[in-house]
Amino acid sequence: MSRHTELLTDSTLARLRDAAQRAAGHSYSPYSRFPVGAAVLGANGKVYSGCNVENASFGLTQCAERAALTAAIADGAAAGSLQALLIYTPGNTAHPPCGACRQVMRELMAAAGTVASCCDTTELKCWSHAEHLPDPFLPEDLPEAARAPKADKS
């Protein structure tokens, strides 16, 4: 187990992997033929999943990672509370997330969160919050007038 998988116990990994594999089975990837599934662990232990959905206008393609993160936020998970994200790709190679997904992960996941990637072998790659995007563009980088107001959860 790597230094980033303390949160990812065997049972948590199995739950996330199962959800990500199921999601990959729903992928709409007729152009790349590269199905991807992702699963996110919320602070409450709930698992949210997503798959990649491609579009003939490639820039409109939704990655599995962002689909899973969006599902969590849509269900009421707070930005910065998501504990882990697991990416699954069929085949023999665990692939890293794309740059756009890394940026979104950095904003929506917990600072102590882990991003991991797996495939059909035993390969498991893991990254800490800082490793998957070492120099992010953060909300604090925006002029104050452009920043989103803090959500009032009361």
C-alpha positions as CSV (number, residue, x, y, z in Angstrom):
1,M,0.0,0.0,0.0
2,S,1.5,3.4,-1.0
3,R,1.7,6.3,1.4
4,H,-1.4,7.9,-0.3
5,T,-3.7,4.9,0.3
6,E,-4.1,5.2,4.1
7,L,-7.7,6.4,3.4
8,L,-8.2,3.8,0.7
9,T,-8.6,0.6,2.7
10,D,-9.1,-2.7,0.8
11,S,-12.9,-2.4,1.4
12,T,-13.0,1.2,0.3
13,L,-11.0,0.4,-2.8
14,A,-13.3,-2.5,-3.6
15,R,-16.4,-0.3,-3.3
16,L,-14.9,2.5,-5.4
17,R,-13.5,0.0,-8.0
18,D,-16.9,-1.7,-8.3
19,A,-18.7,1.6,-8.8
20,A,-16.1,2.8,-11.3
21,Q,-16.2,-0.4,-13.3
22,R,-20.0,-0.3,-13.5
23,A,-19.8,3.3,-14.7
24,A,-17.2,2.5,-17.3
25,G,-19.7,0.0,-18.7
26,H,-22.1,2.8,-19.4
27,S,-19.5,5.0,-21.1
28,Y,-20.5,6.6,-24.4
29,S,-17.1,6.6,-26.2
30,P,-17.7,5.9,-29.9
31,Y,-14.9,8.2,-31.0
32,S,-12.0,7.2,-28.7
33,R,-13.2,3.7,-27.9
34,F,-11.6,4.4,-24.5
35,P,-14.3,3.9,-21.8
36,V,-13.5,5.4,-18.4
37,G,-15.3,5.1,-15.1
38,A,-14.7,7.0,-11.9
39,A,-16.0,6.9,-8.4
40,V,-15.8,9.5,-5.7
41,L,-16.0,8.9,-1.9
42,G,-18.0,11.6,0.0
43,A,-17.2,12.6,3.5
44,N,-20.3,10.7,4.6
45,G,-19.1,7.5,3.0
46,K,-21.4,7.7,0.0
47,V,-20.0,6.7,-3.4
48,Y,-20.8,8.7,-6.5
49,S,-19.9,7.5,-10.0
50,G,-19.6,8.8,-13.5
51,C,-18.4,7.8,-16.9
52,N,-17.0,9.6,-19.9
53,V,-19.6,10.9,-22.4
54,E,-18.1,11.9,-25.7
55,N,-19.4,14.3,-28.3
56,A,-18.6,14.7,-32.0
57,S,-17.5,18.2,-30.9
58,F,-14.6,16.9,-28.9
59,G,-14.4,19.9,-26.6
60,L,-17.8,19.1,-25.3
61,T,-16.8,15.6,-24.0
62,Q,-17.4,15.0,-20.3
63,C,-14.7,13.0,-18.5
64,A,-15.6,10.3,-16.1
65,E,-13.8,12.1,-13.2
66,R,-15.7,15.3,-13.7
67,A,-19.0,13.4,-14.1
68,A,-18.5,11.7,-10.8
69,L,-17.5,14.9,-9.0
70,T,-20.5,16.7,-10.5
71,A,-22.8,13.9,-9.3
72,A,-21.5,14.4,-5.8
73,I,-22.0,18.1,-5.8
74,A,-25.5,17.7,-7.3
75,D,-26.3,15.4,-4.5
76,G,-25.3,18.0,-1.9
77,A,-21.7,17.1,-1.1
78,A,-19.8,20.3,-0.2
79,A,-16.8,21.4,-2.3
80,G,-13.7,20.5,-0.5
81,S,-15.3,17.5,1.3
82,L,-14.7,14.7,-1.2
83,Q,-12.2,12.2,0.2
84,A,-11.1,10.0,-2.6
85,L,-11.5,9.5,-6.4
86,L,-10.7,6.3,-8.2
87,I,-10.4,6.1,-12.0
88,Y,-10.9,2.8,-13.8
89,T,-9.9,2.1,-17.4
90,P,-10.3,-1.4,-18.9
91,G,-7.0,-3.0,-20.0
92,N,-3.6,-3.4,-18.6
93,T,-2.6,0.2,-17.8
94,A,-3.9,2.5,-15.0
95,H,-4.1,6.0,-16.6
96,P,-3.7,9.4,-14.9
97,P,-6.5,12.0,-15.1
98,C,-6.4,14.8,-17.7
99,G,-5.4,18.3,-16.8
100,A,-8.9,19.7,-16.8
101,C,-10.0,16.9,-14.4
102,R,-7.0,17.6,-12.2
103,Q,-8.0,21.3,-11.9
104,V,-11.6,20.4,-10.9
105,M,-10.4,17.7,-8.5
106,R,-8.1,20.2,-6.8
107,E,-11.1,22.6,-6.1
108,L,-13.7,20.0,-5.1
109,M,-11.7,17.4,-3.2
110,A,-10.5,17.5,0.4
111,A,-7.0,18.7,1.0
112,A,-6.1,15.3,2.4
113,G,-7.9,13.5,-0.4
114,T,-6.4,10.9,-2.6
115,V,-6.7,10.3,-6.4
116,A,-6.1,6.8,-7.6
117,S,-6.2,5.0,-10.9
118,C,-6.6,1.3,-11.6
119,C,-7.2,-1.1,-14.5
120,D,-7.8,-4.8,-15.0
121,T,-4.4,-5.8,-13.5
122,T,-3.3,-5.2,-9.9
123,E,-1.7,-1.8,-10.9
124,L,-2.8,1.0,-8.7
125,K,-1.4,4.6,-9.1
126,C,-2.0,7.1,-6.3
127,W,-1.5,10.8,-6.0
128,S,-1.9,13.2,-3.1
129,H,-3.8,16.5,-3.5
130,A,-0.6,18.4,-4.2
131,E,0.9,15.7,-6.5
132,H,-1.9,15.5,-9.0
133,L,-1.9,19.3,-9.6
134,P,1.2,20.9,-8.0
135,D,0.6,24.5,-9.1
136,P,-3.2,24.9,-9.4
137,F,-5.2,28.0,-10.3
138,L,-7.2,28.5,-7.2
139,P,-10.3,30.6,-6.3
140,E,-7.9,32.8,-4.3
141,D,-6.1,33.7,-7.6
142,L,-9.3,35.4,-8.9
143,P,-9.9,39.1,-8.2
144,E,-12.1,39.3,-5.1
145,A,-15.1,40.7,-7.1
146,A,-15.0,37.5,-9.4
147,R,-14.9,35.0,-6.5
148,A,-18.0,32.9,-5.7
149,P,-19.6,33.9,-2.5
150,K,-19.2,31.5,0.4
151,A,-22.2,29.2,0.6
152,D,-24.4,29.7,3.7
153,K,-25.2,26.1,4.9
154,S,-27.2,27.3,7.9
